Amino acid sequence: MKEQCKQAIYSYVDAETQLNAALTGEHSEYVELVVTVLRQLCRGLIDEGETEFVIPDDIVELFNNECPW
């Protein structure tokens, strides 16, 4: 589950973009949004006993609408 979450994060914000956000603040709001929301989603799914990481459509839409590139 955690690996699926990690891959989902990378699908929206690759490692280089995450590093740039941490070092320079570039796109940091979007990076923080993606990382925070997906990690919380993962924790919630684990707590519910789920075994597959699936991103709900409303979160996909949010990420697509907020994406700065």
C-alpha positions in Angstrom: 0.0 0.0 0.0 2.8 2.5 0.9 4.6 1.7 -2.3 1.4 2.4 -4.3 1.0 5.7 -2.5 4.6 6.6 -3.2 4.2 5.9 -6.9 0.9 7.9 -6.9 2.8 10.9 -5.4 5.5 10.5 -8.1 2.9 10.4 -10.8 1.8 13.9 -9.8 5.1 15.3 -8.5 8.3 13.7 -9.5 11.3 13.6 -7.2 13.1 16.5 -8.9 10.1 18.8 -8.4 9.8 17.7 -4.8 13.4 18.6 -4.2 13.1 22.0 -6.0 10.0 22.8 -3.8 12.0 21.9 -0.7 15.1 23.9 -1.7 13.6 26.9 -3.5 9.9 26.9 -2.7 9.0 26.5 -6.4 5.5 25.0 -6.6 5.7 24.1 -2.9 2.0 24.7 -2.3 1.0 22.1 -5.0 3.7 19.6 -3.8 2.6 19.9 -0.2 -1.1 19.4 -1.3 -0.3 16.2 -3.2 2.0 14.7 -0.6 -0.3 15.6 2.3 -3.5 14.5 0.7 -2.2 11.2 -0.6 -0.4 10.3 2.6 -3.6 11.0 4.6 -5.6 8.9 2.1 -3.1 6.0 2.4 -3.3 6.1 6.2 -7.1 6.1 6.1 -7.2 3.2 3.7 -4.8 1.2 5.8 -6.9 1.9 8.9 -10.0 0.7 7.0 -8.2 -2.6 6.1 -8.0 -1.8 2.4 -5.2 -3.5 0.5 -5.2 -1.4 -2.7 -4.4 2.2 -3.0 -7.1 4.0 -5.2 -7.3 7.7 -5.6 -11.0 8.9 -5.6 -12.1 10.9 -8.6 -12.6 14.1 -6.6 -9.0 14.1 -5.5 -7.8 13.5 -9.1 -9.9 16.4 -10.2 -8.5 18.6 -7.4 -4.9 17.8 -8.4 -5.6 18.4 -12.1 -7.3 21.7 -11.3 -4.5 22.9 -9.0 -1.6 21.7 -11.1 0.7 24.7 -11.9 2.2 23.1 -15.0 
